[in-house]
């Protein structure tokens, strides 16, 4: 006789294996379609960011199409301005930084020759020759890498076009797209999925707004600190920190290390140590003040969960996985909790409904057929529930940019 515990464990095991296989297959498909999936995800985040601006323009009696165009053009102008400012700062300060780096390298070579290692000029020349020979031997690999980089640039351009195209339609006609997606599902699941999706979008909106605030605080703190040592490169460092902060944990570490390295090359060890202290102070303030009060409320994830999710995302999909791991986990957490009976946003209510597609009539709905429940002589038990009629379909609500339920106008 097989014990009940073993039978239960076996039943759980094969079900969990099937679920794991389904999840693995889904993420494998996303990896194969990453040129499409990543731009669509970026477009969704941009739509959430621009939606308040579009709604504000509409309240000022600007037509929706024009409001969408102005929102997107405003974002493009803002990003272009940041790139221009950063580019000018880099051009103005790069020559001084390069001269300081060359001087530092020459000082390092002098230390190798006069220091405890005692390497003579001939040994250093041999090391340089070996490095040149190594580069020459790897020329084919460098060419292959350059071709791969060209292909990557092509994918990036295609991704930018897809993201821009999707952003336009998400802003302009997001609710219709969401209605179409929900109506693909079985009728019994549509209302729950719609309500869960509204709450997931509220969570995603909170994450985006909070992450922008956290990134801005990091950029200001580290940028102002670097201005005391490399004023010509303070703006590019601040912009780099702002962009890198959207990757939780890893972004702050990498951008902070870059800021310290730039100061090290420009001003030496003492200034680099002070800059390291500034970076650690800003990051500790973020971790112990901003993250618990702002990000914890926005995503409702424990810091341990955030670390594990970021690590899993980076291992599975590199930088892209680390970027989208936390918002994906936050949305799934909200949606799954709602589907299991816990509503994180009860103030949203359930009055927002989507128009359901009409069900195609079956033989049981057609008069004169043997299966028609209202035929002559049919019993009450045969009739069953009355078929759905077009009049039972709820009226379509006002148009909206997506499933988030803050406003439907």
LUMZATI-555422 format. One record per residue (C-alpha): y, z, x; chain; residue in three letters; residue number from 0. Coordinates in nm, 2 decimals. Last residue first. Layout:
BEGIN
     yy     zz     xx unit code pos
      Y      Z      X    A  ALA NUM
...
//
This chain:
BEGIN
     yy     zz     xx unit code pos
   6.00  -1.91  -1.19    A  UNK 408
   5.66  -1.74  -1.18    A  UNK 407
   5.77  -1.44  -0.98    A  UNK 406
   5.60  -1.18  -0.76    A  UNK 405
   5.26  -1.30  -0.86    A  UNK 404
   5.12  -1.47  -0.56    A  UNK 403
   4.90  -1.75  -0.68    A  UNK 402
   5.13  -2.03  -0.55    A  UNK 401
   5.47  -2.20  -0.56    A  UNK 400
   5.51  -2.14  -0.94    A  UNK 399
   5.53  -2.34  -1.26    A  UNK 398
   5.56  -2.15  -1.59    A  UNK 397
   5.25  -2.07  -1.77    A  UNK 396
   5.01  -2.32  -1.93    A  UNK 395
   4.91  -2.22  -2.28    A  UNK 394
   4.57  -2.07  -2.32    A  UNK 393
   4.28  -2.29  -2.42    A  UNK 392
   4.13  -2.18  -2.75    A  UNK 391
   4.31  -2.46  -2.94    A  UNK 390
   4.11  -2.72  -2.75    A  UNK 389
   3.79  -2.58  -2.90    A  UNK 388
   3.53  -2.37  -2.74    A  UNK 387
   3.21  -2.36  -2.94    A  UNK 386
   3.15  -2.08  -3.18    A  UNK 385
   2.90  -1.82  -3.06    A  UNK 384
   2.55  -1.84  -3.20    A  UNK 383
   2.48  -2.09  -3.48    A  UNK 382
   2.11  -2.05  -3.46    A  UNK 381
   2.12  -1.68  -3.55    A  UNK 380
   2.34  -1.76  -3.86    A  UNK 379
   2.08  -2.00  -3.98    A  UNK 378
   2.11  -2.38  -3.99    A  UNK 377
   2.03  -2.53  -4.33    A  UNK 376
   2.31  -2.79  -4.31    A  UNK 375
   2.44  -2.84  -3.96    A  UNK 374
   2.68  -2.58  -3.82    A  UNK 373
   2.48  -2.51  -3.50    A  UNK 372
   2.47  -2.88  -3.39    A  UNK 371
   2.15  -2.92  -3.20    A  UNK 370
   2.00  -3.17  -3.44    A  UNK 369
   2.30  -3.39  -3.41    A  UNK 368
   2.53  -3.48  -3.70    A  UNK 367
   2.84  -3.30  -3.56    A  UNK 366
   2.87  -3.28  -3.18    A  UNK 365
   2.91  -2.94  -3.03    A  UNK 364
   2.54  -2.88  -2.96    A  UNK 363
   2.52  -3.22  -2.79    A  UNK 362
   2.77  -3.10  -2.54    A  UNK 361
   3.15  -3.11  -2.55    A  UNK 360
   3.33  -3.13  -2.21    A  UNK 359
   3.50  -2.80  -2.15    A  UNK 358
   3.87  -2.82  -2.15    A  UNK 357
   4.04  -2.71  -1.82    A  UNK 356
   4.18  -2.37  -1.81    A  UNK 355
   4.55  -2.30  -1.79    A  UNK 354
   4.62  -2.02  -1.54    A  UNK 353
   4.70  -1.66  -1.65    A  UNK 352
   4.97  -1.41  -1.54    A  UNK 351
   4.94  -1.11  -1.77    A  UNK 350
   4.70  -0.93  -1.54    A  UNK 349
   4.93  -0.66  -1.40    A  UNK 348
   5.12  -0.70  -1.07    A  UNK 347
   5.21  -0.33  -1.07    A  UNK 346
   4.84  -0.26  -1.02    A  UNK 345
   4.87  -0.38  -0.66    A  UNK 344
   4.58  -0.23  -0.46    A  UNK 343
   4.34  -0.28  -0.75    A  UNK 342
   3.99  -0.13  -0.69    A  UNK 341
   3.72  -0.26  -0.92    A  UNK 340
   3.48  -0.44  -0.69    A  UNK 339
   3.65  -0.77  -0.72    A  UNK 338
   3.98  -0.60  -0.64    A  UNK 337
   3.84  -0.44  -0.33    A  UNK 336
   3.69  -0.78  -0.22    A  UNK 335
   4.03  -0.95  -0.26    A  UNK 334
   4.23  -0.69  -0.07    A  UNK 333
   3.99  -0.66   0.22    A  UNK 332
   3.95  -1.04   0.24    A  UNK 331
   4.33  -1.08   0.26    A  UNK 330
   4.36  -0.82   0.54    A  UNK 329
   4.06  -0.97   0.73    A  UNK 328
   4.22  -1.31   0.72    A  UNK 327
   4.56  -1.18   0.82    A  UNK 326
   4.40  -0.99   1.11    A  UNK 325
   4.18  -1.27   1.24    A  UNK 324
   4.44  -1.56   1.22    A  UNK 323
   4.60  -1.53   1.56    A  UNK 322
   4.30  -1.40   1.75    A  UNK 321
   4.09  -1.68   1.62    A  UNK 320
   4.34  -1.94   1.72    A  UNK 319
   4.36  -1.79   2.07    A  UNK 318
   3.99  -1.82   2.12    A  UNK 317
   3.77  -1.91   1.83    A  UNK 316
   3.47  -1.68   1.82    A  UNK 315
   3.55  -1.45   2.10    A  UNK 314
   3.92  -1.43   2.00    A  UNK 313
   3.83  -1.36   1.64    A  UNK 312
   3.58  -1.09   1.73    A  UNK 311
   3.82  -0.92   1.96    A  UNK 310
   4.10  -0.94   1.70    A  UNK 309
   3.87  -0.80   1.43    A  UNK 308
   3.76  -0.52   1.65    A  UNK 307
   4.11  -0.42   1.75    A  UNK 306
   4.24  -0.44   1.39    A  UNK 305
   3.94  -0.24   1.26    A  UNK 304
   4.01   0.04   1.52    A  UNK 303
   4.38   0.03   1.41    A  UNK 302
   4.26   0.10   1.05    A  UNK 301
   4.34  -0.18   0.80    A  UNK 300
   4.56  -0.14   0.49    A  UNK 299
   4.73  -0.48   0.56    A  UNK 298
   5.09  -0.41   0.48    A  UNK 297
   5.08  -0.03   0.48    A  UNK 296
   4.92  -0.02   0.82    A  UNK 295
   5.16  -0.29   0.94    A  UNK 294
   5.47  -0.09   0.85    A  UNK 293
   5.43   0.28   0.90    A  UNK 292
   5.14   0.28   1.15    A  UNK 291
   5.24  -0.03   1.34    A  UNK 290
   5.62   0.04   1.36    A  UNK 289
   5.60   0.39   1.50    A  UNK 288
   5.31   0.46   1.73    A  UNK 287
   5.21   0.10   1.83    A  UNK 286
   5.56  -0.04   1.83    A  UNK 285
   5.71   0.25   2.02    A  UNK 284
   5.43   0.23   2.26    A  UNK 283
   5.49  -0.14   2.31    A  UNK 282
   5.86  -0.09   2.38    A  UNK 281
   5.80   0.20   2.62    A  UNK 280
   5.52   0.00   2.80    A  UNK 279
   5.75  -0.30   2.85    A  UNK 278
   6.03  -0.08   2.97    A  UNK 277
   5.80   0.10   3.22    A  UNK 276
   5.67  -0.24   3.34    A  UNK 275
   6.03  -0.35   3.40    A  UNK 274
   6.09  -0.04   3.61    A  UNK 273
   5.78  -0.12   3.82    A  UNK 272
   5.89  -0.49   3.85    A  UNK 271
   6.24  -0.37   3.97    A  UNK 270
   6.08  -0.16   4.24    A  UNK 269
   5.83  -0.43   4.34    A  UNK 268
   6.07  -0.71   4.41    A  UNK 267
   6.37  -0.87   4.24    A  UNK 266
   6.29  -1.23   4.14    A  UNK 265
   5.92  -1.26   4.19    A  UNK 264
   5.85  -0.91   4.05    A  UNK 263
   6.09  -0.97   3.76    A  UNK 262
   5.90  -1.29   3.66    A  UNK 261
   5.56  -1.10   3.70    A  UNK 260
   5.68  -0.82   3.48    A  UNK 259
   5.79  -1.06   3.20    A  UNK 258
   5.45  -1.24   3.23    A  UNK 257
   5.26  -0.91   3.20    A  UNK 256
   5.45  -0.82   2.89    A  UNK 255
   5.37  -1.16   2.74    A  UNK 254
   5.00  -1.12   2.81    A  UNK 253
   4.97  -0.76   2.68    A  UNK 252
   5.18  -0.81   2.37    A  UNK 251
   4.99  -1.13   2.27    A  UNK 250
   4.65  -0.96   2.32    A  UNK 249
   4.74  -0.66   2.09    A  UNK 248
   4.80  -0.87   1.78    A  UNK 247
   4.87  -1.24   1.83    A  UNK 246
   5.21  -1.28   1.64    A  UNK 245
   5.36  -1.09   1.93    A  UNK 244
   5.32  -1.39   2.16    A  UNK 243
   5.60  -1.59   1.97    A  UNK 242
   5.85  -1.30   2.00    A  UNK 241
   5.75  -1.22   2.36    A  UNK 240
   5.81  -1.59   2.46    A  UNK 239
   6.14  -1.59   2.28    A  UNK 238
   6.25  -1.28   2.46    A  UNK 237
   6.13  -1.41   2.80    A  UNK 236
   6.32  -1.74   2.73    A  UNK 235
   6.64  -1.54   2.64    A  UNK 234
   6.62  -1.31   2.95    A  UNK 233
   6.57  -1.59   3.20    A  UNK 232
   6.93  -1.62   3.33    A  UNK 231
   6.98  -1.24   3.31    A  UNK 230
   6.69  -1.18   3.55    A  UNK 229
   6.70  -0.81   3.64    A  UNK 228
   6.92  -0.63   3.37    A  UNK 227
   6.84  -0.90   3.12    A  UNK 226
   6.47  -0.82   3.14    A  UNK 225
   6.53  -0.50   2.95    A  UNK 224
   6.73  -0.68   2.68    A  UNK 223
   6.45  -0.93   2.64    A  UNK 222
   6.18  -0.66   2.63    A  UNK 221
   6.34  -0.46   2.35    A  UNK 220
   6.48  -0.76   2.16    A  UNK 219
   6.15  -0.95   2.17    A  UNK 218
   5.94  -0.64   2.07    A  UNK 217
   6.17  -0.56   1.78    A  UNK 216
   6.16  -0.92   1.66    A  UNK 215
   5.78  -0.94   1.68    A  UNK 214
   5.75  -0.62   1.47    A  UNK 213
   5.99  -0.76   1.21    A  UNK 212
   5.81  -1.10   1.20    A  UNK 211
   5.48  -0.92   1.17    A  UNK 210
   5.60  -0.72   0.87    A  UNK 209
   5.72  -1.03   0.68    A  UNK 208
   5.40  -1.22   0.75    A  UNK 207
   5.17  -0.92   0.67    A  UNK 206
   5.35  -0.84   0.34    A  UNK 205
   5.32  -1.21   0.24    A  UNK 204
   4.95  -1.21   0.32    A  UNK 203
   4.90  -0.89   0.11    A  UNK 202
   5.09  -1.05  -0.18    A  UNK 201
   4.87  -1.36  -0.14    A  UNK 200
   4.56  -1.16  -0.16    A  UNK 199
   4.68  -0.99  -0.48    A  UNK 198
   4.74  -1.32  -0.65    A  UNK 197
   4.40  -1.45  -0.53    A  UNK 196
   4.23  -1.15  -0.68    A  UNK 195
   4.39  -1.22  -1.02    A  UNK 194
   4.29  -1.59  -1.00    A  UNK 193
   3.94  -1.51  -0.88    A  UNK 192
   3.89  -1.26  -1.17    A  UNK 191
   4.02  -1.52  -1.42    A  UNK 190
   3.81  -1.80  -1.29    A  UNK 189
   3.47  -1.63  -1.25    A  UNK 188
   3.33  -1.67  -1.61    A  UNK 187
   3.45  -2.03  -1.62    A  UNK 186
   3.26  -2.13  -1.31    A  UNK 185
   3.48  -2.24  -1.02    A  UNK 184
   3.65  -2.58  -0.99    A  UNK 183
   3.92  -2.46  -1.22    A  UNK 182
   4.04  -2.21  -0.96    A  UNK 181
   4.11  -2.48  -0.71    A  UNK 180
   4.30  -2.70  -0.96    A  UNK 179
   4.51  -2.41  -1.07    A  UNK 178
   4.59  -2.33  -0.70    A  UNK 177
   4.71  -2.69  -0.65    A  UNK 176
   4.92  -2.67  -0.96    A  UNK 175
   5.07  -2.34  -0.84    A  UNK 174
   5.16  -2.48  -0.51    A  UNK 173
   5.36  -2.78  -0.63    A  UNK 172
   5.68  -2.80  -0.42    A  UNK 171
   5.62  -2.53  -0.16    A  UNK 170
   5.25  -2.61  -0.11    A  UNK 169
   5.34  -2.98  -0.13    A  UNK 168
   5.59  -2.97   0.15    A  UNK 167
   5.39  -2.73   0.36    A  UNK 166
   5.08  -2.95   0.34    A  UNK 165
   5.27  -3.25   0.48    A  UNK 164
   5.43  -3.04   0.76    A  UNK 163
   5.10  -2.89   0.86    A  UNK 162
   4.92  -3.23   0.85    A  UNK 161
   5.19  -3.38   1.07    A  UNK 160
   5.19  -3.09   1.31    A  UNK 159
   4.81  -3.11   1.33    A  UNK 158
   4.81  -3.48   1.42    A  UNK 157
   5.06  -3.40   1.70    A  UNK 156
   4.84  -3.12   1.82    A  UNK 155
   4.53  -3.34   1.82    A  UNK 154
   4.71  -3.60   2.03    A  UNK 153
   4.82  -3.33   2.27    A  UNK 152
   4.46  -3.21   2.29    A  UNK 151
   4.35  -3.57   2.38    A  UNK 150
   4.61  -3.58   2.66    A  UNK 149
   4.49  -3.25   2.78    A  UNK 148
   4.13  -3.38   2.79    A  UNK 147
   4.25  -3.68   3.00    A  UNK 146
   4.43  -3.44   3.24    A  UNK 145
   4.11  -3.23   3.26    A  UNK 144
   3.91  -3.54   3.35    A  UNK 143
   4.16  -3.63   3.61    A  UNK 142
   4.15  -3.28   3.76    A  UNK 141
   3.77  -3.29   3.76    A  UNK 140
   3.78  -3.61   3.95    A  UNK 139
   4.03  -3.47   4.20    A  UNK 138
   3.81  -3.17   4.27    A  UNK 137
   3.72  -3.28   4.62    A  UNK 136
   4.09  -3.34   4.70    A  UNK 135
   4.19  -2.99   4.57    A  UNK 134
   3.92  -2.83   4.79    A  UNK 133
   4.03  -3.04   5.09    A  UNK 132
   4.39  -2.91   5.04    A  UNK 131
   4.27  -2.55   5.01    A  UNK 130
   4.06  -2.59   5.33    A  UNK 129
   4.37  -2.73   5.51    A  UNK 128
   4.58  -2.43   5.40    A  UNK 127
   4.31  -2.19   5.52    A  UNK 126
   4.29  -2.37   5.86    A  UNK 125
   4.67  -2.35   5.89    A  UNK 124
   4.66  -1.98   5.82    A  UNK 123
   4.39  -1.93   6.09    A  UNK 122
   4.59  -2.14   6.34    A  UNK 121
   4.90  -1.93   6.27    A  UNK 120
   4.73  -1.60   6.35    A  UNK 119
   4.59  -1.36   6.09    A  UNK 118
   4.65  -0.99   6.20    A  UNK 117
   4.51  -0.83   5.88    A  UNK 116
   4.71  -0.52   5.94    A  UNK 115
   5.04  -0.70   5.90    A  UNK 114
   5.21  -0.95   6.13    A  UNK 113
   5.03  -1.27   6.02    A  UNK 112
   4.94  -1.18   5.67    A  UNK 111
   5.28  -1.01   5.63    A  UNK 110
   5.45  -1.33   5.75    A  UNK 109
   5.26  -1.53   5.49    A  UNK 108
   5.37  -1.29   5.22    A  UNK 107
   5.73  -1.32   5.33    A  UNK 106
   5.69  -1.70   5.31    A  UNK 105
   5.56  -1.65   4.96    A  UNK 104
   5.85  -1.43   4.86    A  UNK 103
   6.10  -1.68   5.00    A  UNK 102
   5.93  -1.96   4.80    A  UNK 101
   5.94  -1.74   4.48    A  UNK 100
   6.31  -1.65   4.53    A  UNK  99
   6.39  -2.02   4.57    A  UNK  98
   6.19  -2.10   4.25    A  UNK  97
   6.37  -1.82   4.06    A  UNK  96
   6.71  -1.95   4.17    A  UNK  95
   6.61  -2.31   4.07    A  UNK  94
   6.46  -2.19   3.73    A  UNK  93
   6.77  -2.01   3.61    A  UNK  92
   6.98  -2.29   3.47    A  UNK  91
   6.68  -2.50   3.36    A  UNK  90
   6.51  -2.21   3.20    A  UNK  89
   6.82  -2.10   3.01    A  UNK  88
   6.88  -2.45   2.89    A  UNK  87
   6.52  -2.48   2.77    A  UNK  86
   6.54  -2.15   2.59    A  UNK  85
   6.85  -2.25   2.40    A  UNK  84
   6.71  -2.59   2.31    A  UNK  83
   6.38  -2.45   2.20    A  UNK  82
   6.55  -2.18   1.99    A  UNK  81
   6.77  -2.44   1.83    A  UNK  80
   6.48  -2.66   1.75    A  UNK  79
   6.30  -2.37   1.58    A  UNK  78
   6.61  -2.30   1.36    A  UNK  77
   6.66  -2.67   1.28    A  UNK  76
   6.30  -2.71   1.18    A  UNK  75
   6.32  -2.40   0.96    A  UNK  74
   6.63  -2.52   0.79    A  UNK  73
   6.48  -2.86   0.73    A  UNK  72
   6.19  -2.70   0.56    A  UNK  71
   6.40  -2.49   0.33    A  UNK  70
   6.64  -2.77   0.26    A  UNK  69
   6.36  -3.01   0.16    A  UNK  68
   6.20  -2.75  -0.07    A  UNK  67
   6.54  -2.67  -0.23    A  UNK  66
   6.60  -3.04  -0.28    A  UNK  65
   6.26  -3.08  -0.46    A  UNK  64
   6.32  -2.77  -0.66    A  UNK  63
   6.66  -2.86  -0.79    A  UNK  62
   6.94  -2.63  -0.67    A  UNK  61
   7.07  -2.41  -0.95    A  UNK  60
   7.16  -2.12  -0.72    A  UNK  59
   6.85  -1.94  -0.85    A  UNK  58
   6.66  -2.24  -0.71    A  UNK  57
   6.81  -2.18  -0.37    A  UNK  56
   6.69  -1.82  -0.38    A  UNK  55
   6.35  -1.93  -0.48    A  UNK  54
   6.33  -2.18  -0.19    A  UNK  53
   6.44  -1.91   0.05    A  UNK  52
   6.18  -1.66  -0.08    A  UNK  51
   5.91  -1.93  -0.04    A  UNK  50
   5.99  -2.01   0.32    A  UNK  49
   5.77  -1.75   0.49    A  UNK  48
   5.49  -1.78   0.24    A  UNK  47
   5.50  -2.16   0.29    A  UNK  46
   5.50  -2.12   0.66    A  UNK  45
   5.18  -1.90   0.64    A  UNK  44
   5.01  -2.16   0.42    A  UNK  43
   5.12  -2.44   0.65    A  UNK  42
   4.96  -2.26   0.94    A  UNK  41
   4.64  -2.23   0.75    A  UNK  40
   4.65  -2.60   0.66    A  UNK  39
   4.72  -2.68   1.02    A  UNK  38
   4.42  -2.48   1.14    A  UNK  37
   4.18  -2.62   0.89    A  UNK  36
   4.25  -2.99   0.97    A  UNK  35
   4.21  -3.01   1.35    A  UNK  34
   3.97  -2.72   1.31    A  UNK  33
   3.72  -2.93   1.11    A  UNK  32
   3.42  -2.87   1.33    A  UNK  31
   3.52  -2.51   1.38    A  UNK  30
   3.56  -2.47   1.00    A  UNK  29
   3.22  -2.61   0.95    A  UNK  28
   3.07  -2.36   1.20    A  UNK  27
   3.27  -2.08   1.02    A  UNK  26
   3.10  -2.17   0.69    A  UNK  25
   2.76  -2.21   0.85    A  UNK  24
   2.78  -1.87   1.01    A  UNK  23
   2.89  -1.72   0.67    A  UNK  22
   2.59  -1.88   0.50    A  UNK  21
   2.35  -1.78   0.77    A  UNK  20
   2.48  -1.42   0.75    A  UNK  19
   2.43  -1.42   0.37    A  UNK  18
   2.08  -1.56   0.41    A  UNK  17
   1.99  -1.30   0.67    A  UNK  16
   2.14  -1.02   0.45    A  UNK  15
   1.92  -1.13   0.16    A  UNK  14
   1.61  -1.14   0.38    A  UNK  13
   1.68  -0.79   0.52    A  UNK  12
   1.77  -0.62   0.19    A  UNK  11
   1.44  -0.72   0.03    A  UNK  10
   1.25  -0.62   0.35    A  UNK   9
   1.43  -0.28   0.36    A  UNK   8
   1.35  -0.22  -0.01    A  UNK   7
   0.98  -0.31   0.04    A  UNK   6
   0.97  -0.08   0.35    A  UNK   5
   1.13   0.21   0.15    A  UNK   4
   0.89   0.15  -0.14    A  UNK   3
   0.59   0.20   0.09    A  UNK   2
   0.35  -0.09   0.13    A  UNK   1
   0.00   0.00   0.00    A  UNK   0
//
